[in-house]
């Protein structure tokens, strides 16, 4: 049985690192059949306070995986490992 994997990108408009992260996440998710979503932290006071200085933040199945930059190899490994669980 394959475990479903969701990758969440937390970012904000105008964030160039978020743009870079979006490209990596979209590519990896498409290659590995994972779902990905994006949330704008400026739409939530709680998310803004918690993540403002760390964006972009990547969550894998709700658990923080990376921040500032997305390492494609590390993200692929995390998704693959979850799928094997």
N, C-alpha and C positions, 0 to 999 in steps of 0.2 A: 504494500500500500504506500502510495506517495503522499507525503505530508504537504499540504498547500503552503506556499510561501508568499507573503506580501512584504514588499519593500516600500517604505514610506520615506519620502523626501520632505523634510521640514525646511522651509526657506522663506524668502520674502521677495517682492518685486524689486528689480534693479540690482540684484545680487549676482555679480559675475561668477562667483564660485558656485552658486546655485545652478547657473546655466551649464557649467561644466559638469556638475554632479548629475544633472538631469540627463545629459547625453550618455554618460556611463551607465546609469541605472536603467534607462530605457533599453540600451543595447544588451546589457546582461539579462534583464528580465525577459526580453524577447528571445534571446538565445536559449535560456533555461526554462522557459515556460512559467515564470513567476508573474504574479500580479504586482503592479506598482501604482502608487498614488502619490499625490503631492498635496501638502497642506501649507498654507500661507500663515506664518506665525503672527502676522500683524492683525489677523482676524480674531485672535484670542489673547487677552491680557495675560493669562497664565502661561501660554506658550511663548509669548514675547519675553516675559520676565525670565523664564527658565532657559531659553535657548538663544537669546539675542546675540550674545558674543560667540556662539559656537556654530552658527549656520554656515553652510548647510549641514544639517544633521541627518544621518541615515539610520532608520530603524528597520530591523528585520524581524518580522512577526512581533512588532511592538517593543523590541529590545534594542537599545542604542547600540549601533554597530560602528559608526564612524562619525567624525565631525570635521569641518573645514574642507577636507578633500575626500573623495571616494576612491579607494584603491580597488581597481577592477579585479585583480587577482584575488584579493581578500574577500570581496563581495561574492565572486563566483564560488569560492571555497565554502563560504558560510551557507549559501543557498544549497549547494550540493550536499553539505553535511546535514542540514535540516531535512532534506529530502530522504536521506538514508535512515534517519531516526525512526 
